[in-house]
Amino acid sequence: MAALLTRPSSVAAGNSCPTSTDEIVTDRPDVTNSSLVVPYGSLQAENGVDWAVSHGSNALDGTNTRLRLGIAPCTEFLIDVPNYFFSINGPESSGFADLVVSSFKLQLPVPFGFELSATGGLGFPNGSGRISGHGYEPYIQFPWSHEIAKGWEAVGMFTLTWFPSESRRNPTFEPTLSLERAFDPSTDIFLEYVGDYDHQRPTQVIDTGGAWRFTKTQQLDFHFGFGLNSSSVDHYFGIGYSFRFDRPFAGSVGHSP
C-alpha cells in the first residue's frame, strides 16, 4: 500500500475515481465502507447518532464523525473522531471511545466491473478506560462493490484487526456482505450481514437502512438492525447527516484534475 501511495498517478490512470462533479458517496450508514474514495481536494464529514439496546441496557452514542480528505487522485486520508457513549440505564458505561487516525484509503484498479479499495489505519487508546481498547489497534480493510443488475449492487468488506495488548482477541476478522438497491441517483436502501470473529463467541448482526442525497454534496441516512445471537446487540437505530466541501484547500492541497 505504501508503494502504491508513492505513485498515485499510475493508479488513477487505470481506475475511474470520483471527482467533484459526482454526488457524495459515504462510508455510512451501513457498516460496509464505500469502495470509492472522496474526490481529490475535497473534504467530507460523515456524522450520526445511534441508540442501542444490549442485554437490558439502553445507550446513545455520537456523533460517529468520520472526516475524509482527498489528498491525491484515488487516495484519501481519514480520521474517526472519538464517539461519546451515554448510558441511559443498565450496566453499560458512559465515556469516549478511541481516536482512529493515520488511516489511508486507496482505490485500486480492478477489472470486470469491480470497485476495490485498501485501507490501513491505527486506533489510539485515548478513550475512557471502560469504553476504549487497552492498547493500539492496527487494522487493514478491503471494501469492494460490483453491480449485479441495473440498480442492484453487491457490496462487501473484509477487516483484519490486531490487538497487541489483548492476545485472546488476535486476530479479529470482520466480514460484511450487503445487497443495495438504488431507486434513482439520489436514493438507495440496503440489507447487510456483519460478523466479528475472534477466539471468543462471534457477534453477528443484520443491518438495514437507506440514504437520500438531497443535494450533490449532502446526505441524510438512517439504519436499524438486530443481533443474531446472545453475544450481539439486541437491536439499534441510528440517523445521520453527511456533507462534502469541494476544494476547500485549493491553494495547498491542489486542484481536482
WOHU-V681092 format. One record per residue. N is the residue number from 1. OMEGA is omega as a letter, one per 20 degrees, with the letter a starting at -180 (NA if undefined). Layout:
N | OMEGA
N | OMEGA
//
This chain:
1 | r
2 | r
3 | r
4 | a
5 | r
6 | r
7 | a
8 | a
9 | r
10 | r
11 | a
12 | a
13 | a
14 | a
15 | r
16 | a
17 | a
18 | r
19 | a
20 | r
21 | a
22 | r
23 | r
24 | r
25 | a
26 | r
27 | r
28 | j
29 | r
30 | r
31 | r
32 | r
33 | r
34 | r
35 | a
36 | r
37 | r
38 | a
39 | r
40 | r
41 | a
42 | r
43 | a
44 | r
45 | a
46 | a
47 | r
48 | r
49 | a
50 | r
51 | a
52 | r
53 | a
54 | r
55 | r
56 | r
57 | r
58 | a
59 | r
60 | r
61 | a
62 | j
63 | a
64 | a
65 | r
66 | r
67 | a
68 | a
69 | r
70 | a
71 | r
72 | r
73 | r
74 | a
75 | r
76 | r
77 | a
78 | r
79 | r
80 | r
81 | a
82 | r
83 | r
84 | r
85 | r
86 | a
87 | r
88 | r
89 | r
90 | a
91 | a
92 | a
93 | r
94 | r
95 | a
96 | r
97 | a
98 | r
99 | r
100 | r
101 | a
102 | r
103 | r
104 | r
105 | a
106 | r
107 | a
108 | r
109 | a
110 | a
111 | r
112 | r
113 | r
114 | r
115 | a
116 | r
117 | r
118 | a
119 | r
120 | a
121 | a
122 | r
123 | a
124 | a
125 | a
126 | a
127 | r
128 | a
129 | a
130 | a
131 | a
132 | r
133 | a
134 | a
135 | r
136 | a
137 | r
138 | r
139 | r
140 | a
141 | a
142 | r
143 | a
144 | r
145 | r
146 | r
147 | a
148 | r
149 | a
150 | a
151 | a
152 | a
153 | r
154 | a
155 | r
156 | r
157 | r
158 | a
159 | r
160 | a
161 | a
162 | a
163 | a
164 | a
165 | a
166 | a
167 | a
168 | a
169 | a
170 | h
171 | r
172 | r
173 | r
174 | r
175 | r
176 | r
177 | a
178 | r
179 | a
180 | r
181 | r
182 | r
183 | r
184 | a
185 | a
186 | a
187 | r
188 | r
189 | a
190 | r
191 | a
192 | r
193 | r
194 | r
195 | r
196 | a
197 | r
198 | a
199 | r
200 | r
201 | a
202 | r
203 | a
204 | a
205 | r
206 | a
207 | r
208 | a
209 | a
210 | a
211 | r
212 | r
213 | a
214 | r
215 | a
216 | a
217 | a
218 | a
219 | r
220 | a
221 | r
222 | r
223 | r
224 | a
225 | a
226 | r
227 | a
228 | r
229 | a
230 | r
231 | a
232 | r
233 | r
234 | r
235 | a
236 | r
237 | a
238 | r
239 | a
240 | r
241 | a
242 | r
243 | a
244 | r
245 | r
246 | r
247 | r
248 | a
249 | a
250 | a
251 | a
252 | a
253 | a
254 | a
255 | r
256 | a
257 | NA
//
